[in-house]
Amino acid sequence: MNDMQHNNEKLSVWGELSPLVIDPLIRSALAEDIGTGDITTDSVIPPSTQISGRLIAKENGCICGLPVFCRVYALLDPAVSIELVANEGSTVIKGDIIARISGPARAILTGERVALNYLQRLSGIASKTAWAVDQVAGTRARITDTRKTTPGLRVLEKYAVRVGGGSNHRFNLSDGILIKDNHIQAAGSITAAVTAARARAPHTLKIEVEVEDSAMIAEALACRADIIMLDNMGQAAIEAAVSQIDGRALIEISGNMGDRDLKALAATGIDLISIGALTHTVKAMDISLRFEPLQVKSEG
């Protein structure tokens, strides 16, 4: 067993990110980036060159994506060895070493961008989520994501939200019934939409209704909606809605929540704050791979 395989098995999350799920994503990313070959590396670096390097945090944040980083190299060249210094989900500060990597220089260089892209983006999502979770600490509110994810990367991005301490909203359209404004318009009313949904859906699926005012809340309650989503409401309107619902349904708030005072919103007594910005406008965490020149050597 090589070092990378050993480190992967030590990650408690590895079973969740099964190779059956992530290998096709990684292979596609590698094919996209490498094309017909890494002409720069293959031209400049002799095949026998071995090198060592370090993954370094260039800013504070929550590390996420180490299993994916390792898997990139496992697929590209099993001779690459990775020693994890930071744990998945741990907080690092600027200058911390996240991992050490060594092995064939060609493979390390060729896989660098794909491996870092995954690690930086997922760490950015986990870091932003961890910040949001910290804002609502001590309240009943949970931070949750949305389906506003990068096409093809939803499984990884929603995983990063959980690593950051957040919760996942529905993964796809089959996970739950969420009746939004356009559904209501097309169906004719909240009552018509909920009645039709309940007639078709299995009893295991909850029904959520998006509302904009107190009249819509009253109709959703009359239809026995399981979850009521307050869309783009101000602080005072949310407080009034919490009082009106009075525990008869779970309350979710949404609508540009990434720009709102999460602490004050959570204090109203709502249950869920869904934030699309956790995944759709996240800033990648600054992480770099630095080679150690004194350890560069060529075999043979």
C-alpha positions as CSV (number, residue, x, y, z in Angstrom):
1,M,0.0,0.0,0.0
2,N,1.5,3.4,-1.0
3,D,1.4,6.5,1.3
4,M,-1.5,8.1,-0.6
5,Q,-3.7,5.0,-0.3
6,H,-2.9,4.9,3.4
7,N,-3.8,8.6,3.9
8,N,-7.0,8.2,2.0
9,E,-8.1,5.4,4.3
10,K,-7.5,7.6,7.3
11,L,-10.0,10.2,6.1
12,S,-13.3,9.5,7.7
13,V,-15.1,11.1,4.7
14,W,-13.5,8.8,2.1
15,G,-16.4,6.3,2.1
16,E,-18.8,9.2,1.3
17,L,-16.7,10.3,-1.7
18,S,-16.6,6.9,-3.3
19,P,-14.4,6.4,-6.3
20,L,-17.5,5.2,-8.1
21,V,-18.9,8.8,-7.7
22,I,-15.9,11.0,-8.1
23,D,-13.6,9.1,-10.5
24,P,-15.7,10.0,-13.6
25,L,-15.5,13.7,-12.6
26,I,-11.8,13.6,-12.0
27,R,-11.1,11.7,-15.2
28,S,-13.1,14.2,-17.2
29,A,-11.3,17.1,-15.6
30,L,-7.9,15.6,-16.3
31,A,-8.8,14.9,-19.9
32,E,-10.0,18.5,-20.3
33,D,-6.8,19.9,-18.8
34,I,-4.2,17.6,-20.3
35,G,-5.6,17.2,-23.8
36,T,-3.2,15.3,-25.9
37,G,-0.4,15.8,-23.4
38,D,1.4,18.2,-21.1
39,I,3.7,19.6,-23.7
40,T,5.5,22.0,-21.3
41,T,6.3,19.4,-18.6
42,D,7.1,16.7,-21.1
43,S,9.5,19.0,-22.9
44,V,11.2,20.5,-19.8
45,I,11.3,17.7,-17.2
46,P,13.2,14.4,-17.8
47,P,11.0,11.3,-17.1
48,S,13.3,10.2,-14.2
49,T,13.1,13.4,-12.2
50,Q,11.7,13.1,-8.7
51,I,10.6,16.0,-6.6
52,S,9.1,17.0,-3.2
53,G,6.8,19.8,-2.4
54,R,4.4,21.3,0.1
55,L,0.8,22.4,-0.1
56,I,0.6,25.7,1.8
57,A,-2.4,27.7,2.9
58,K,-2.1,31.3,1.7
59,E,-5.0,32.5,3.8
60,N,-7.1,31.3,6.8
61,G,-9.9,28.8,6.1
62,C,-11.5,25.4,6.4
63,I,-9.8,22.7,4.4
64,C,-12.0,20.6,2.2
65,G,-11.3,18.3,-0.7
66,L,-8.3,16.4,0.5
67,P,-9.7,13.0,-0.6
68,V,-10.3,14.4,-4.1
69,F,-6.8,16.0,-4.3
70,C,-5.3,12.6,-3.4
71,R,-7.5,10.7,-5.8
72,V,-6.4,12.9,-8.7
73,Y,-2.9,11.7,-8.3
74,A,-4.0,8.1,-7.5
75,L,-5.5,8.0,-11.0
76,L,-2.8,9.9,-12.7
77,D,0.2,8.1,-11.2
78,P,0.1,5.9,-8.1
79,A,3.9,6.5,-7.6
80,V,3.0,10.0,-6.3
81,S,3.0,9.9,-2.5
82,I,1.0,12.4,-0.4
83,E,1.4,12.9,3.4
84,L,-1.6,14.8,4.8
85,V,-0.7,17.2,7.6
86,A,-4.1,18.9,8.0
87,N,-7.3,17.0,8.5
88,E,-10.4,17.3,6.3
89,G,-12.6,19.9,7.8
90,S,-9.8,21.4,10.0
91,T,-9.2,25.1,10.2
92,V,-5.8,26.3,9.0
93,I,-4.1,29.7,9.1
94,K,-2.0,31.5,6.5
95,G,1.3,29.7,6.2
96,D,0.2,26.3,7.5
97,I,1.4,23.3,5.6
98,I,-1.6,21.3,4.5
99,A,0.2,18.3,2.9
100,R,3.5,17.1,1.6
101,I,3.8,15.5,-1.8
102,S,6.7,13.7,-3.5
103,G,7.3,11.5,-6.5
104,P,7.6,11.8,-10.3
105,A,7.9,15.4,-11.1
106,R,6.1,15.0,-14.4
107,A,3.0,13.5,-12.8
108,I,2.9,16.1,-10.0
109,L,3.2,19.0,-12.4
110,T,0.6,17.6,-14.8
111,G,-2.0,17.0,-12.1
112,E,-1.3,20.2,-10.2
113,R,-4.0,22.4,-11.6
114,V,-6.8,19.9,-11.5
115,A,-6.0,18.8,-8.0
116,L,-5.7,22.4,-6.8
117,N,-8.9,23.5,-8.5
118,Y,-10.8,20.9,-6.6
119,L,-9.1,21.7,-3.3
120,Q,-9.3,25.4,-3.6
121,R,-13.0,25.6,-4.6
122,L,-14.2,23.0,-2.0
123,S,-12.2,24.7,0.7
124,G,-13.7,28.1,-0.3
125,I,-17.2,26.6,0.0
126,A,-16.4,25.0,3.4
127,S,-14.9,28.2,4.7
128,K,-17.8,30.3,3.7
129,T,-20.2,27.8,5.2
130,A,-18.2,27.6,8.4
131,W,-18.4,31.4,8.7
132,A,-22.2,31.4,8.2
133,V,-22.7,28.6,10.7
134,D,-20.7,30.6,13.2
135,Q,-23.0,33.6,12.7
136,V,-26.1,31.6,13.8
137,A,-24.4,29.7,16.7
138,G,-26.6,29.4,19.7
139,T,-29.9,29.6,17.8
140,R,-32.1,27.0,16.3
141,A,-31.3,28.1,12.8
142,R,-29.4,25.8,10.4
143,I,-27.5,27.0,7.4
144,T,-28.4,25.1,4.2
145,D,-27.4,25.2,0.6
146,T,-29.4,25.3,-2.6
147,R,-29.3,23.7,-6.1
148,K,-27.3,26.7,-7.4
149,T,-24.2,24.6,-7.9
150,T,-21.6,24.2,-10.7
151,P,-23.1,21.8,-13.2
152,G,-21.5,18.4,-12.7
153,L,-20.0,19.2,-9.4
154,R,-23.1,19.2,-7.1
155,V,-22.0,16.1,-5.2
156,L,-18.7,17.7,-4.3
157,E,-20.0,21.2,-3.6
158,K,-22.8,19.9,-1.3
159,Y,-20.3,17.7,0.4
160,A,-18.2,20.8,1.1
161,V,-21.1,22.5,2.7
162,R,-21.4,19.7,5.1
163,V,-17.7,19.7,5.9
164,G,-18.2,23.4,6.7
165,G,-20.9,22.5,9.2
166,G,-23.9,23.3,7.1
167,S,-26.8,21.2,6.0
168,N,-28.0,20.2,2.5
169,H,-31.2,21.2,0.9
170,R,-32.6,18.7,-1.6
171,F,-29.9,17.2,-3.9
172,N,-32.1,17.2,-7.0
173,L,-35.7,17.6,-8.1
174,S,-36.7,14.1,-6.9
175,D,-35.7,14.7,-3.3
176,G,-38.6,16.9,-2.2
177,I,-41.5,19.0,-3.3
178,L,-40.8,22.7,-3.4
179,I,-43.6,24.7,-4.8
180,K,-42.3,28.1,-5.9
181,D,-43.9,31.2,-7.3
182,N,-43.9,30.0,-10.9
183,H,-45.5,26.6,-9.9
184,I,-48.2,28.6,-8.0
185,Q,-48.8,30.8,-11.1
186,A,-49.0,27.8,-13.4
187,A,-51.2,25.8,-11.1
188,G,-53.5,28.7,-10.3
189,S,-53.1,28.8,-6.5
190,I,-51.2,27.4,-3.5
191,T,-54.2,25.3,-2.7
192,A,-54.3,23.8,-6.2
193,A,-50.6,23.2,-6.3
194,V,-50.4,21.5,-2.9
195,T,-53.5,19.4,-3.5
196,A,-52.1,18.1,-6.8
197,A,-48.7,17.4,-5.2
198,R,-50.1,15.6,-2.3
199,A,-52.3,13.4,-4.6
200,R,-49.2,12.2,-6.5
201,A,-46.3,12.3,-4.1
202,P,-45.5,9.5,-1.7
203,H,-46.1,10.1,2.0
204,T,-42.4,10.2,2.6
205,L,-41.8,13.4,0.7
206,K,-42.3,16.7,2.5
207,I,-44.1,19.6,0.8
208,E,-42.5,23.0,0.9
209,V,-44.3,26.2,-0.3
210,E,-42.6,29.5,-1.1
211,V,-44.6,32.5,0.1
212,E,-44.2,36.3,-0.1
213,D,-46.9,37.7,2.3
214,S,-49.2,36.9,5.2
215,A,-52.1,35.9,2.9
216,M,-49.9,33.3,1.2
217,I,-48.7,32.0,4.6
218,A,-52.3,31.6,5.7
219,E,-53.1,29.6,2.6
220,A,-50.0,27.4,2.9
221,L,-50.9,26.7,6.5
222,A,-54.5,25.8,5.6
223,C,-53.0,23.3,3.1
224,R,-50.8,21.8,5.8
225,A,-47.5,22.5,4.1
226,D,-44.6,20.9,6.0
227,I,-42.2,23.8,5.3
228,I,-42.9,27.4,4.5
229,M,-40.2,29.4,2.7
230,L,-40.3,33.1,3.3
231,D,-38.9,34.6,0.1
232,N,-37.0,38.0,0.2
233,M,-38.8,39.2,3.3
234,G,-37.4,42.0,5.5
235,Q,-36.6,41.5,9.2
236,A,-40.0,42.8,10.4
237,A,-41.9,40.7,8.0
238,I,-40.0,37.6,9.0
239,E,-40.7,38.3,12.7
240,A,-44.4,38.6,11.9
241,A,-44.4,35.4,9.8
242,V,-42.8,33.4,12.6
243,S,-45.5,34.6,14.9
244,Q,-48.2,33.8,12.4
245,I,-46.9,30.3,11.7
246,D,-46.5,29.6,15.4
247,G,-44.7,26.3,15.1
248,R,-47.2,24.7,12.7
249,A,-44.5,24.3,9.9
250,L,-40.8,24.5,9.6
251,I,-39.7,28.0,8.5
252,E,-37.1,28.6,5.9
253,I,-35.9,32.0,4.7
254,S,-34.2,32.7,1.4
255,G,-33.3,35.4,-1.0
256,N,-29.9,37.1,-1.0
257,M,-29.1,35.7,2.4
258,G,-25.4,35.9,1.8
259,D,-25.7,39.7,2.1
260,R,-28.0,39.8,5.2
261,D,-27.3,39.9,8.9
262,L,-27.5,36.2,9.6
263,K,-27.3,36.6,13.4
264,A,-30.3,38.9,13.5
265,L,-32.3,36.7,11.1
266,A,-31.6,33.6,13.2
267,A,-32.7,35.4,16.3
268,T,-36.3,35.6,14.9
269,G,-36.8,31.9,15.5
270,I,-36.7,30.6,11.9
271,D,-35.4,27.0,11.3
272,L,-33.5,27.2,8.1
273,I,-31.5,29.8,6.2
274,S,-30.8,28.8,2.6
275,I,-27.9,30.5,1.0
276,G,-27.2,30.1,-2.7
277,A,-24.0,32.1,-2.5
278,L,-22.4,29.2,-0.5
279,T,-21.8,27.6,-3.9
280,H,-22.6,29.9,-6.8
281,T,-20.5,32.9,-5.9
282,V,-17.8,31.4,-3.6
283,K,-14.2,32.6,-3.7
284,A,-11.7,29.8,-4.0
285,M,-9.4,29.5,-1.1
286,D,-5.8,30.5,-1.9
287,I,-3.6,27.4,-1.6
288,S,-0.3,26.9,-3.4
289,L,2.0,24.0,-4.2
290,R,5.6,24.9,-3.6
291,F,8.5,22.6,-4.7
292,E,11.5,22.2,-2.5
293,P,14.5,22.9,-4.8
294,L,17.1,21.4,-2.5
295,Q,15.3,18.1,-2.7
296,V,15.0,18.0,-6.5
297,K,16.9,15.0,-7.9
298,S,17.1,12.8,-10.9
299,E,17.5,9.1,-10.8
300,G,19.9,7.1,-12.9
